[in-house]
Amino acid sequence: MSTPAPAPTKQPVDEIAKEVIASKWSSGQDRINKLTNAGYNAQEMQNCVNAILGAPVAPTKPALKPIGTIAEEVINGEGNGKDRFNRLTKAGYDANAVQKLVNAFK
């Protein structure tokens, strides 16, 4: 009975990220596949690469409230008219869908 070979030891993410920057892991989907097959999280690696290179980090958007909650807020007087439409749209909501739900509640 043979003993299985030990699993290869993974290098720290920041060391692999430096190799990615040096183009040692290919690019695009091929790089993602190679990193994944080697046991690394490709997105985590990209985040590390971006941090090393000083790339700006995109801000994350807060989760949207359920449309029913927004409709209730509108009914309870949270803004009106074009101002409300603009604020809902800017926040990522479909203002027309919210208005339809508000009208259905009335």
C-alpha angles and dihedrals in degrees: 000000000000124000115239116246114258116257112261115259113248119230120233114279093243091056092051090045089058089052089050089053089050088054094245092132100050119236143270120006091346089061091047090052093047093048092046092048089051089055100257128129104242094206092049088050092050090050089053091048090051091049092050091049092045093240113169114257114232111239114245118238118234115248114270119245117242111276090240090059091050091049090052090051090051091050089050090057106270098157130310144225123359092345091059092045091052094046093048092048093047090050090055101259128129098244092195092054090049090051091050089053091047089052090050091054092053 
